[in-house]
């Protein structure tokens, strides 16, 4: 089998630009690396994989003039570049070396290769966990592993760093070679100027010999420890340089699929490799991370769960009373009756209520009730309604069904094929599309399920027309107010437009951070719940209804929806003023209290990442949206905009030619949900 060592290298390092052609004792780094690596007895060919960017043409020419093969490919999709290089050179086994390792040891490379060949694994390295000096990392894997990683990896960090999918996906057997002694605190890699000085000193000491071993370097370290002090302050990438939250998230990805329970809270959605990830406490609109750092939350406030702010005293007191008196028993809690009566009072068109604890659950309950009532199976949807089978069945016909919504190319793996054709997406403000769906599925649609408004409002009496279509065709109209509820009115957003549904769903803000969701509907429809089976033990616990009752009491008293709407409108106005002052184009979206903006630039996602990075350094959890709470006082808002001013200035510099990638300290954040509404 052909063993190919692929050296991943490019000129575009943000911390030490052009480092692979920096001179060490008069010789470029890449030349030293390649000639040291060429001493391997097991490697059949060495290939440098660099990018096709203009800056790397010089590197590619230099490598070829040395007599080594060089493949050029995508600058940002390094995994694709790596895969193409391996395929082009008919590799059966791939040895991955990075261009920041000029002290690569050929004997050590051969030991890792032997470890791979003698082990029943797909991937083998000497860095899981690292026990060798940083800069002597070797990874060995089959071409098949590389190919599968290339076609299955979706996350940007997987594309950028080549092997995360192979190491962490759980689909491959992995192995590791450890040193007899832990030398992982020794830094022999090349990332910063101080690293360059140390490596230059090492080569100068052994000059003119360049093929010394890593053991000889350790001996030199014992004899001349002072020269190794220069880069001691630079922490290994996967170690002390990471905050407690980042370290825990690394651990989490080994034991929790995806790393956490909610896509919208993944650090990659905000600031990959830098986001604090976990909180130790939260109060008002402030959050403390695991390192005790106090941060002002100008972001998504618990994904919109805390209109009254974190840790509201009255709500928490109601919950603590439940804890003291008992949260569960054989008998039912009376608070569920009181809460049902209060929600009917708020929604006088409704007669009955069922409760759950999460938004996805309550959406599924509503669909079950609508299907039971009508005896029909199909559902027309517009908006995001959770993760359950009934909803993701939209993508069983084609994984393109929800493109432009959710996540493009979303595959409904695990959803029964028998649900094919039962869920029919339609676009907001396109009444003809909905009319056609109803005609094409004559008498088969049980429910029209939609968000009342999210990123844009209704035009040309759209909601009234939807209501009429539902009535005329005996279809249950369900308004999903899990997110929009209590943000512009005391109740559902549908009250603002004076259109009554048959069922309205509430969650998120209903309990101000405590789990509770509600399905509120007309009696003739809700009674169908008795003809099917909808039941769960923890829907009977006491904390959720008690928190909701107190939350509603406080909301009604302080008129919270008015406050957060006005605050959101002010934030939107000030974003625009800030953009105008810097001659930047932005577009606005979302309800006023769920307000957001997007830079009108091809670098929009990079700019969003830059905002998060720079604002985090200033003490803010911030992105390009704010879920407003009553705790976002004028003083908080003023401080936020004072901090944001300089960040918009940086973005203006980038629009005028500065390279945004030089400002970013990590990968660009992932794109979030896209919506039909």
N, C-alpha and C positions, 0 to 999 in steps of 0.2 A: 504494500500500500504506500502511496506517495504522501510523505509528510511535508507540509508546506508551512513555514513560519511567515506569518503576515505581520508586518510592523505598521501599526497605525500611527500616522504622523501627518502634521500639517503646520503651516506657518502662523495660523491665526490664534495663537494662545492669547487670552486676555491679560494674564498676569505677567507673561514674559514673551512678548511677540517675537516670532521668528526664532524661537529657542532651538529648534532642531538644526539650524545652520549656525548657531553661535559657536565660536571657536573655543576649544579646550586644548590648551598647550599647542595652539596653532592649527588644530584639526577640527573640522565641523563635527558637531555632536552626532549627526546621523551617520557620518563615516565611521566614527569610533564604534557606534552601536552595531552597525552592519558587519564590520570586520571582526568584532568580538563574537557576535552571534554565529559568524561563518565557521567558527571553530567547533560547532556542534557536530557530533559524529552521526546523529540520527536524522537531522533535518536534511531533506533532499533539495529543497529550494527555498530561497528567501525572497519575499515580495514586499515592497513598500506600498501600502494603500493610502493614497493621499486624495485630496479633493480636486475638482476641476476648476476651482476658483483661480483667478488671475494670480493671486499671491502665491499659489502653490506650483505654478509653472516652473519657477526657478528651482524649487525642491525636486520636482520630478526630473528635470534635466540633469541635475547634479547626481541623483541616484543612478540614472541610466548611464551617465558617463563613468561611474564607478564600476559598471558592469553588472548591476543588479536589476531585476525586473521591477517595474513600477506600474501600478494600476491607479487610474484617477476616476473619481465618481462624485456622488453627492457630498456637498460640504456639510450639510446638517444631518442627513440620514446616513450616519456612519455604518449602521448595520447593513444597509443596502450596499454601500461601498465595499464593505468587508466581504459580503456574500459574493458580489460580482468578481472580486479579486480571486477568491477561492475557486469559484466556478471556472474562471478564465484559465487558471493554472492547474486544473484537474486535481485539486487537493482531495485526498481521502481523509486525511487527518490534518487538522488545523492547529497550529501553535500561535497563540495571540501574544504579541509583544507590543507595548506602547512606546511611542517615540520619546517619552520622557525618562527612558531607562538606559542611558549610555553605559552604565556599569553592569548591564546584563551579563550573566555568567553562563557560558556555554555548557559547562559541566552540570550546572544546576538545571539548565533547560533539559538536558538529556535525562537527568534523574526524574524530572516531572513527566517527561514523555514515557519513560520506562514505567513509572507509576500508573500512568493511564493504560498502557498496553497490558500490564499485569493485573489490572483491576477490572471487574465487571461493571463498569460505569460508562456513562455517556459524556460526562464532563469531569475533568480533573484539574486541580490547581494547587498552588502552594499558598493560597491566600484566604482560605475559608475555615477558620479564622487565620489572619496573617500571623506568622511567627518568624518569617524572614524579614530582613530590612526592607523598608519601603523603597521600591525601585528595582527589586529583584523578582517582581511578580511574573508568573508564567501561567497561562491557561492553555489547556489542551482539550480538544473536543472533536467529534466526528463532523464531517461535512453535512451529514444528515441533521445533526443538531442545529448547525448554522442555518441550514435551509428551512427547517421548521420554524426557527426563531424569526427568520426573515419574513416568512409569510404569515405568521401568527401574532407577532408583536405589534401592539397598537399604541402603547404609551410612548410619548416622546422620549422619556429617559431610557426606554428600552432601545429605541432607534439610535439614540446618541451614544450609548455606552456598550453596545454590541451584545454583551453576555448576561445582562440582568434576567432576561427571559430564560436562558439556559440554566442559570443558577437558582432562580427563585420561583419559577412557575409551578414546580412540583411535578412536571411531566417527565423529567429526566433523572436518572441516577447520577449522583454527584459524589466525588471523592476528593480528599485533600491530603497533601503531604506536609507534615509539620517538622520543624527543626527540633533538634534535641534540646535546644535552649531557645527561649523567646527573645528574638532580636527585633521585634516589630517596632520598638521605639527608636531604632536607628533609621535615619532618613538619608537615602542615597538616590532619591528621585530628583527630577529637574522640573520645578514649577515656578520658582522665584529666583531673583538675582542672587540671594545668599546661597541657594543650592548650587548655582553655577560656580560660585567661588570655591565651595567645598570640593566639587567634582574636579575642577581645574587643579586644585592643590593635590588631590589624589593622583591624577595622571602625571603631574609634574614630579611627584615623588618617585613614581615607578618608571618615568621616562628613561630611555626611549621605548621600553617594553609597554605594550598596550594589552597584553593577554594575561594579566594577573587575575587571580581568583578572588572570590568574595571572602574566602578565609584569610587571604593575605591582607585584605582591607581591614578585617577585624583585628588582625595583629598590629597593623599600622595604628588603628584606633587606640589600642592598648599602649602603644609606644608614644603616640603624639595625640593625646585626647583633646588638646586645645583646638586643633584645626577642625574638629567635629562639633565644636560649640556654636559655630556661626549660624547654622540653620536649625538649631535645637528648639528655637521658639516656634517653629512652624509645625503645627500638629499634623499628624497623619489624617488623610481625608476622611476615613471612616473611624474616627475616634474622638479625641478630646475637642476637636474643632466643632463638633455638633452639640447643640443644646440637648437638654434632657428629653424634651419632647421629640426631637428628631431621632435620638437614639432609640426611644421607645417605639417610634413608628417603624424603624428598621426591624426591630424585634417583632412587631405586630404583623408585618408582612410574611413572616415565617409561620405564624400560627392562625392568622385570620385571612381568608381569601379576600383579596383587594385591599387589605390593611385595616379597614374599618367597616362600619355598618351603613354608611351613607355616602354615595358618590359625591354629593355636594360639599361634604366636609373633608374630602381627601386633600392633603397638603398640595398635591400636584395641581389642584384646581386654583390654587392661590400663588404659591411660591415654592416650586419643587426644591427640595434639599435644604430649605431655609425656614419654612413655615413652622411655628412652634408646635403645631399639631394637637397638643393636649392642654387642658386647663386644670388648675388646682382649685380655683374659686372664681366666682363671678358675682358682681353686685352693680346695680344701676346699669350703666353702659360700659363698665370696666371688666376686664378679664385678666387674671393672673396666670401665667404659664407655669410649667413645672419647675422652672428656675426661679420663680418668684417675681418675674418681671411684670410690672403693671402696664397694661395696654388698654387704650380706649377703643371700643368696638364701633368703628364706622363702617362696618361691613354688613353681614347678613343676620346678626342678632339671633343666633340659635336657629337659623333658617326660618326666620319670621315668627318664632313662637312667643316672643316676649315684648308685646306692645307696651306693657307697663314697666319694662326693664327687668334685669336679672334680680332675683332674690327680693321681690316686692314683699314688704313686711306683712301686710294684711293677708296676702295670699299664702305666704309661708306659714303664718300663724294658724290659718285654717287647716293647712296640711299637717302641721305639727300636732294639732288637736286630734286629727285622725290617727296619727301614729300613736299618740298617747292612749286614746280610747279604743283603738283597734281598727285595722284597715280591712280585715276579712273575717267573716264568720259563716256559719251555716245559713244564717238569715241574710236577707237583702238589706242594702243600705238605703235609708229613706231619701238620701240626697238625690238619687237618680230620678225620683218622682218630682222633687222640687225643681230640679234642673229641666226636666221635660216640660213642666208647666211654664217655666220662665221662657224657654225657647219658643213655645207656642204663643206666649204673650208677645214676644218680639216679632213673631211671624204669624199674624192673625189669619192668614190664608190657610195655615196648616192646622192639623188636628192631633198628630201622633209623632212619636220620636223613638228611634232606636239608637243605642250608644255602642261605641267601640273605643279603641284607644289611639288608633293611628289613622292618617289620611287614606292610605292605600286600603286599609281594612274597610273603612266606611264607604269608599267608592265601590268596593266589591259587594258590600251589603246592598247598596242601592241598586246595583245591576241585578242582583239575585231577586230583589223585590219586584223590580220592573218586569223581569222575565216571568216571574211567577204570576204577576197580575195579568199580563197580556197573553201569556202562552206562546210568546214569540222568542226567538233566539238572538236576532241580530241587533247590534248597537251601532249608532252613528256617533262618532266622537270628534270633538274639537278642543284640544288642550292636553295637558299632562294630568294623568289620573292614577298614577301609581305603577307598581311593578308586577301586579298579579296576572295570572294566565289570561283572564278574559280580555285584558287590555293589550298585552304584548301579542295576542293572537292576530292583531292587525298586520304583523309582519310575516305571517305564515304563507300568504299568497306570494309575497315577494319581500325581500329584505329592504326594498326601496320604499315600501309603503309609508314609513315614518321619516324618510329623508326630508330635511327641512324642518324637522321636529325631533325632539329627543336627541339621539346621537346617530348621525348618518351611518347607514350600514349595520344598524343594530340587528343582531341575529336572535331569534326567539328560541334559543336552545333550551330544551326542557319543557317547552309549551306543547301540549298534546296536539298532534296534527289534526285531530278531529275538530278542532276549533277553527280550522281554515275557513275564511270567508264570513266569520261571524261579527267582525269588527270593521267598521267602514269610516276612515278618516275623512273629514271635510275641513275646508279652510274658513277662517273667520271672515265675516263681512262678504261672503260669497253665497248669497241665498240661492242662486241658480244651481250651484253645485249640490247643495243639500236637497233641493227639489228633485234633481235628477237621481240622487241616491234613493230617495223615497220611491220614485217611479220605478226605478230598476229593481227595487226589492219590495215590490207591492205587497203590503200586508205582512211583511216579515220582520219589520223593525220594532223592537220592544221599547227602545229608549233613544232619545237624543241627549247625549251627555256632553256638557261643554262648560268651560270657564266663561263667566259673564264678560270679563275683560281682563287683559293682562298687559300686553305691550301696546295695544291700541284700543280705542273705544268703538262702539257701534256707530255705523253711519246709515242714513236712509232707512230709519226705523227697522234696522236689522233684527233686533231682539223681538220686536213685536211680530215680525214676519215669521220668525222661528216658532214663536208661541202659537201662531195661527196654524202653521203646518203641523205641529204636534197635535193640536186639538182636532183638526180636520181628519187626521189619519189615525186617531186613537193611539198616539205614541206618548209614552211618559217622558215629560221634559224634566231633566235633571240638571240643576245648576251646581257645579262643583265650586263651592265657596271656601274650600279648605284653606286657601291662601288669601283670597280677597275678603273674606268675612271680617267685619268689625274694623275695616281700615278706612272706609269713607262714610259709613253709616253705622248706627248701632244695630248691627245685624248683617244681612247680606248686601252685596253691591247691587243686586237686582232691585233693591228698594230705590236706589238713585234713579234707575231707568223706568220704574213703575211697571215692571213686567214680573208676573208671578209664575214660578215654576210649579211642577207637581211635587218635586222633591228638591230640597236644598241641603248641601253637605257642609259641615263646619268642622274644623280641626285646628291645627297649628296654634293660633293665638287664643283659642277658647279657654285654655287652662293656664295661660301665661307661663309656659315652660313645663307644665305637668301634662301627662298624656291623657287626652280626652278627645273624642270626636263624636259627631252627632249627625244622624240622618233624620231630617225633619220633613214631614210630608202630609199629603191629604189622606184622610182616613180610608177612603175606598181603595187606595193604592197600598197604603201601609199595612192594611189588614192581611195582605197576601203573604206577609212574613209568617203568618200562622200556618200557611199551607206548605211551607218549606222548612228547612232546618237551618237556623242562624243562631249560633250559641257559642260562648267561650267563657271559661272560668274567670279570667282576669278582667272581663268586661263588667264584672260585678264588684270589683274592689272600690273602696270608698274615696281614695285620694283624688282621682280624676274628677268626679262630680263635685266634690267639695271645693277643689281649686277653681273649677269653672264657675260655680255659684258666686264665690268671692270675687273672681276676676270680672264677671259681668256687673256685679254691684259697684266695683271701683270704676270700671269703664263708664258706666252710666252716670256716675256721680261727677267724674272729672271731664266727661265728654272727650275721651281720649282720641277718638277718630278725627275730631276737628283739629286737635293739637298736632297729631302726626301728619295730617294732610297739609296743614300750613307749613310745618317744618320741612316737609318734603318738597313743597313748591319753592321754598326759600333756598334749599340746597340746590335744586335744579337751576334756579335763577343765578346763583353764585357760580356754579360750574360754567354756565354759559358766559358770564362776565369774565371769568378767569381765562376761558378759551379765547374770547374776543380780545382780551388784553395781550395775549401771546400770538394772536393771529392763527389759531388752531381751529380746525373744523371738528365738531363733535355732533353726534345725534343722540337724542334722548329717548328713553323707553321706560315702560313700566308705569304702574299706578304711582301717584305722587308719594305715597308712603312706602313704596317699593321701588324707588326711583333709581335709574341707572343711566349711564352714558357710554358711548363708544367713540373712540377717535376715528375720524374719517381718513384712514391711512392704511396702506398695505402692511404696516407694522403695528396695527392696532393691538394684537395680542401681546407683542413684545412690550408695547407701551403700558398696557395693563399690568404686566409683570413688573415693569420698572416702578410704576406707581406703588404697587404692593411692597416691593423691596425697600424703596426709599422711605415710605411712610412707616413701615415696621421699624426701621432704624430711628424714627422720630417718636416711637411709642404708640403707633396706631395700627390696629387691624383694619386694613383698608384695601379696597380693590376699585372697581368702577361702578359699584352700586352700594346703596345704603338702604337697609330695612329700618325704618325710623321707629323709635320708641319715645315715650313721654320723657325719658331720661336724657334725651338728646337736647339739652338746654342751649340757649343762645351762646353761653360761654363755651360750651363744648364745640359747637359748630364754628365759632370764631377761631378757636385754636386749631381745629381741623383745617380750615381754609388758609390760615397763616402757614401751616406746615406744607400744604399742597401747592402753594404758590411757586416754590423753587423747583418742585418736580415738573410742573408744567413748563417751567423755563428749560429744564433739561430736554424735555420732549420737543420743544421748539428748536433747540440746537440740533437734535436728531433729524428733524424735518428739513433743516438747512444743510445737512450733510454729515453730521457726526454719526458714527456707527453705534447704534443702540446696543449691539452685542458686547461692545467694550465696556458698557456701563453695567450690564447684568452680571451678577455673581453666580448665576446658576442657569438651569434650563428655563425656557419659556413655559409659562403655565398652560394647562390644558384648556381647550375650549369647553364651555358649558353646554347646557341644554339649548336646543333650538325649538321653537314653538309654532304650532299652527295658529295660536292666538297670542 
